[in-house]
Amino acid sequence: MSRFFCLILLVSAAVQAVPLKVRVSCDGRLPYDPDTKGFAQISFQNAVLGRLLRLNDQHQMVPVLLEQAYWDYGAKAYVLRLPARLTFSNGSAVAEDLDFSLTRFFLTTGRADPIAFLRGIVGVEALKKGAAYTPWQVAGITKVDERTVSVRLKDRDPSFMFGLTLGWVSLVPKEALAEDYVTWKNHPVGAGPYVVVSGCGKSCLRLKAHAGSGFSGPETVEFVSDPQVQVDVVGFTPSPTGQYEKIFGEGPVGFTGIFFNYESPLAKDPNFRKALALSIDRAGLVNGEFGITPLYEILTSNFIGRVKLTELQQVEETKRLLAQVPKELLAQPLRAFGFSARAEVTGFEAAVLDRLRTQWKAAGLRVEFARSTDPLFAVNDRDTVFRVDERGTGFADPLPVFYAFYSGYLARLFPKSEFQFGKLLAAASAASGLGEKAQRVQAISRYFLENRYAVPLYEKRLAFWVRPGRITSLGKQQGVGLDVTTVRVAAAGKSERSE
């Protein structure tokens, strides 16, 4: 009997030793490499750094690493409080770590995407890239006690709280980062549900559950970026070969649209932009493809502030509008780019370009697609009229989507000196709550749509491939990265930790 019992224990131990293997990139880089895909970085941050807050199904903020996060009406500031027992894998977390985590991106010379969510903090504009971090140097961040900070904003912008739901804006210890404040000295250190324990071969990193984190999930996880290695879950990479089942997450992770080159005289013509939009049959474009839905406005279905409309193809109206465009601009086939950074466009995306060409031809437009590896346009390019390309989404706050066009990394895809749009953005940023903000964002959405500054085509949910028999559930996958804490592994049996 005792021998049989020992055999059971040995089998159980062997099962527990089998890690969950996931691949969220296939470039051979580790998932915290600043040059790897954003999806891989966010998936890793969800596991190791964790999130200060999360959004529930009602768009309400729920504390995760924070104990409290609320608006102090008297101080007119947000109050963020850490739990007494919260610890990094290398020690305890205190208020100064939170101050550093909110300001480090303004000091780095490296990748600094979270600035879009944090720029409303009073005084951050005074920080200089490449400067050394000094505790409590930002006027809007005040130490209340060893576990609490107060954050004053230029306006009471609800966008700030949305930013705290991202792993990019989570809690990190200064001593674990290099002098640029985004590159890790060794392995990353956080207070999330998993701890980095070692490498596990080529392009592989192993994580172990962080004791006392309060999350459930597989005891051991390996992030593998080698496309030749068999894994249990694949996300946001090319379709894997072998025995995998394709499933979809619950929310959109990206959208495909038409983005104009405003150096082109034709792209500057509002009649042309509207004609191009009205010539498209979006339902016919996606043709019932699983996980892909027609999109009629630049904000995807997970955002507040949407206009929530549909638009039918209008070929005759397209022709009427094109008749108002100077004939010399339409005398030659239009040059456009079709999906950037691809050696070759194949599969569904190739079919999308073919269907667009066919729809435009019916309306009297001749379009020729050229290959492009640049996600924008060359500075002196006046010949390329537009590009069909995909953009990431999934963040809970809609304002950074518009700010990216107005003054951010997509400004090359937006007309210069658009002052009315800037006024609408400023008004939405100053909203006193989510209800008011939703109304003001809707005004931005409507203005963007009426001017056709970009033409959305479709949104897509996050696709995953899982190994049948190994994965019983991915749980709710709603963000822009894989959340390994909700994955359930059939072979793990009792090795899965309880809530």
N, C-alpha and C positions, 0 to 999 in steps of 0.2 A: 504493500500500500504506500509506504513512504517512498519507495523507488518510483512508483507511478506519479506521486505528488511532485517529486523532484523533476520528473520529465516534463510535467505540465509547466513548472516554473521556468525550466530551460526554454521551452517553446515560447512561453510568454515573453521572456527576456529577449529572445531572438526577434520576435515580432516588434517589440518596443524599439529595438535597435534600428529598424528600417526607417529611414527618414522620409519625409515628404519631399520629393524632388520637383522643383518648379523652374520653368524657363520663361523669363519675361523680356529677354533680349537674346540675340544670337550673334553678337559682335565680338565675343570673346572677352569682353570687359567685365569687371566686377560690378555689381549693381549700385555701388555708391561712387563709381567713377564719374567725375563731373562731365565727361564727354560721352557717356552712354545715353541711351534713350531716357526721356523723362519718365515714361511709364515704368521702366525698370527702377529708376531712382525712387519714385513714389511708392512702389510696391515694397521696396526695401525699407524706406522710411516708416511706412505703416507698421512694419514688423519690429524694427529696432528702436526708432525714435518714439513711435507712438504719436498720438495726437492730443493736443490740449483739450479740444472740444470735438464733438461730432454732431451731425444733423440727424434728427429722427425723421420719420416719414411725414411729419407735419411741419417740417422746416424749423423746428425748435432746436435751440442749442442745448446739448447735454454734456456736462463735464465728463472728461475722461481722465487725463493726467491732472487737470486742475480740480481742486475741491469746490471752488466757487468762481463764477465769472458773472458780474452783474454791473449795471449802470448805477452809479452813485449820483442821485439827482442833486444833492447838496454840493458835492465837489465838482459836479459836471465832468465826471471821468469814469472810465471803466476800471473796475477793481478785479484783479486776478489773484487768487489765493491758491498756493500749493498745499497738498495734504501734508500732515506732520511726518508721515512715514514714507513719503515718496523718495526713492533713491535711484541714482544711476547705477549701472552695473559696477562702477568703480567708486562709489561713495554716495553721499547724500546730496540732495538738490535744494538750493536755497534761492532767495529772491534775486541775488546778483546773477545767477545763471539765467533767470528769466529776462532780466535786463539785457544781458549779453545776447540772448537768443532773438530778441526783438530788434536789436540794432546792428548785428554783425554784417548783414547784407548791404548796409549802406557804407561799410568800410572796405569790403572786399573788392579786389580787382577781377575776381572771377565771376561765375554765373550768379545772377542775383534776381531771379524771377519773382521771389516773394515781395520785392519792393512795391509791386503793384498793390499789395494788400496792406502795407505798413506805412505808406508815404503820408498818411493823414496824421501821424503822430506829431505833436508840436515839437519843433526843434530838430527833427531828423535831417532837414535840408542843410543844416550846418555841418553835418558829418562829411568828411572828405575820404574819397576812395584811397586806399593804401595807408590810411592813418591807423595808429594803434588804438585798441579799445581801452577806454577809461571808464570805470564803473560810474553810473549815474550822471553821465555827461549830457544826456538829452533832457532838455527842460521839461518835456511832457511825460517823462517816466520817473516816478517818485517811489522811493522805498518807504513802505508803511511799517513793516516789521520783517523779520527774517524769512517769512514765507509769503509775503504779500507785496504787490506793487500796484500803484495807481497809474493809469495811462490816460493822459488828456489828449484829445484830438482837436484839430483845427475846426472841424465841424463834428457834430455827433453823427458819425458815419457808421451805419450798420455793417458796411463792408468790412470794417476792421474785425468784427467777430467772425465773419465768414472765413477770413484768412486764418484764424486760429484753428480751423477744422482741418488744415493741411499739415502733413508731416513735414513739409519744408519749413514751416513756422513753428516747429515743436521745440522742446527743451533740449539743449545740448550743453555740455561742460566745456568751457573755454580751453582748459588744459589739454583736451583731446584733439584739438584742431591746430593745423599749421598756421603760419603767420597771415595767410590770406583769409582765414576764418571760414573757409568752405572745404578745404582739403584736409582729410584726416591724417594725423601723424602715423597712426598704425591702423587698427581696425576701428570702425565707428563705435561710439559709446552713446547710449541713450537710456531712457527710463521706460521704454516700451515693453511689449510682451515677450520679446526675444533678445538674446544676447549673442553677439558674434563670438564664436569659440575658436574657429580655425579655418584654414583653407581645406579643401577636400579634393585636390587634384587640379588639373588645368581648368581655368575659368570657372571655378566653383568656390562657394563660400558656405560654411555650415553655421547654423544658428541653433541655440538651445533655448527652451522656454525659460523666461525670467521668473524665478520663484517669487510668488506673492504678487504678481502683476494683476491677477484677477481676471485674466482672459482664458478662454479655452482654445484648444487647437492641438495639432500634432506636437509631440514633445520635441522633435528634431526636424528642422527644415534645411534643405540645401537649395541655394540659388545657383543654377547652372546656366551659363551662356554659350556653351558649346553645342551647336545644332546637331552634332552627331550622337550626343548622349541621350539615351532614352530617359524620359522624365515622366512624372505623374500628371502634371498640369502645365499647359502652355498658354501664354496669354500675350496678345498684341505683337505677335511676330508672324512671319509667313507660315502658312499651313504646314504642320509637321507631317512627315511620312510615317507610315506604320499604323498600328491599330489604335486610333483615337476617335472619340466621340465629340462632336462640336456642340457646344451649348452657349447661351448668351447670358450676360449680366442683365440687371434690371434697368439701368439708366444709360443714356447716351454717353459715349466717350469721345466722339468726334463728329465732325460734319464736313461735307464736301460742298464747295461753292465756286462761284466765278468771282475772281478778284481782278480789278481793273488796274491798268497801268496809266496813271494820270499824267504821264508825260506824252501819251498818245493823244493827238487831236480828236480821234474818234471816241476814245474812252471818256473824254471830257464832255461829250455831247449828251445831255440828259435824255434826249429822245432816243438816241441809240441804246443807252443802258436800259431804258424801260422796254424798248422793242425787243432787246435780247431776252429780257426776263419773260415777257409775255409770249415769246415764241416757244417756250419750253413746256412740255407735258411731263411733269415730275412723276406722276404715277406710272406712266409708260416708261420713264427713264429707269426706275428701280425695278419694274417688272416683277413684283412679288418676291424679291430677294429677301431671304430670312434675315432678321436682325437689322434691316434697313428700311427707313420710313421717309416719305417725302417731307421736305422742310421748306416752309414758305417765308420764314423770317430768320434773321441772323442768330437769334437766341434759340438754343435747342430746348427740348420739352422739359428739361429739369429746372429751368430758370423762372423766377418771378419776373413780372414786367413784360410778358409777351403780349402781342396783339391778338394772337390765336385766330389766324385767318387761313383760308385756303385760296388758291388762285388757279383758275382754269387756263389752259392754253388758248390764246386769242390770235389766230393767224392773221385775220383781216386787220385787226388793230395794229398788229406788228407791222404790216405793210404800210399802213397809214402813217405810222410814226417814222418809218424808214424813209418815206417820201419827203420828210422834213429835214433829213440829214443831208448835208452837202454831198452831191453826187460823186465828186472826186475822191471823197473818203471811202466810198464803197466800190470804187471802180475795179479794184483788185481783190483777190481772195484775202480774207483777214488772217493775219498771223496770230496764233495763240499757242500757249504752252499747255500741255496735258499731263498733269501729275509730275511733281518735281522729284529729283533724287532717285530716279528709277533707271536702271540700265535698260529695261524694256517694260512697257506697260502691257500687262496680260490680264486674262480672266475677266472678272466683273468690271474692273476699271476700263479695260479696253472696250468692252461692250458699251459702257457709259459714253465714251468719246464717240463711238460709231453712232449711237442713238442720237446724241446731240447734233452731230453733223447732218444726220438725216432730217431731224426736226427743223434745223435752221435752213436747210436747203429748201424745204417746203414753204418757208416764209420768204425766200429770196436772198438768203445770206449764204455766202460761200466762206467756209472756215477751213484753214489748214493748220494742223497741230504740229508744232516742232518740239523736239526733246529739250528738256531743261533740268539741270541738277541744282540750280539756284532756287530756293523757295520764294524769292521775290522777283525783282527785275533789275537788270544792270542799270547803272545810274544814267547812262547816255542812251538807253534803249527807247526810241520813240516809235519803232515799227511794230512791236508786239502789243496788241490791243488789250489782251486779258489772259488770264490763266485759269484753268480748272485745277483745283487742288484741295487737299484736305487740311483741316485745322483741328487741333485738340479742343476739347471742351470738358464739361463735367464739374468744374468748380462751381460752388454754390452761388457765388455772387456774380451778378451779370455785369456790373460796372467795369471790371477789368477787361471784359470782352470789348467794350466800346473804347475804353482808354487805349487799348492796344492799337486800334486804328487811328485814334486821334493824336496820341503823343508817344506811343510805345513802339514795339518792334514791328508792327504792321503799318506804321505811318507811311511807308513807301507805297502802300496800297490804298491811300486815302488822299483826297484833294487837299491842297494847302489852303490855309487861311479860311477855314470853315468856322467862323466865329459863333454862329448860332448853335451849332452842335456843341461847342465848348460851353456855352451858357446852360444848355440842357444838362450836360454832364455835371456841371458845378451845382445846379439845383438839386439833382438827384443825390449827389454826395452829401448835401446838407440836410437831407431828409431826417426827421426826428424819430422815425420808426419804420418797420418793415412795410406797413400798410401804405404810408405816404411814399415810401421809396418805390414800391411796386408801381404806383400811379405815375411817378415821375420817370421811372425807367420805361414805362409803356410809351410815354411821350417821345423818349429817345428812339425807341424801337420803331414807332410810326414815322418819325422824321427820317431815320435811316432807310426805312422801306420805301417811302415816297420818293426819295432821291436816288434809290437803287445804287447806293455806294458800293455794295457788293450784292451778288445774287446767290442766295442759298439754294441748294439742290436737294440734298437729303442728309439725314443724320443716321448714325449707326450705333447700335448697342455694342458693348464690349464682347468680343468673341473669345471663348476659351475652348481649348481642346483638352479632354481628360482621358486618362487610361481606363477603359471599362473594367469593372471588377475591383479596381483599386480605390476610386473616389466615389463615395456615396452621395456627397452634396458639396457644393461650393458655398452654400449659404447665400446671403444677400451681397452681391457684388455691385455696388452702386457708384463707386468713385472712379477716379482715373488711374487706379492701380489695383493690383491684386491684394486682397486682404486675406492673408494666410490663416488668421485666427478663426475664420468661419469655415475653413475647409475641413471636411470630415473624411477620414481615410478608413476604408473597410477593413484593411488588414491590421489596423492599429488596435482594434478591439479595446481592451481596457487601458491601453496606453494613452488614450485621449483624456485630457484633464477635464474635470467638471467645472461648471461655472462657479 
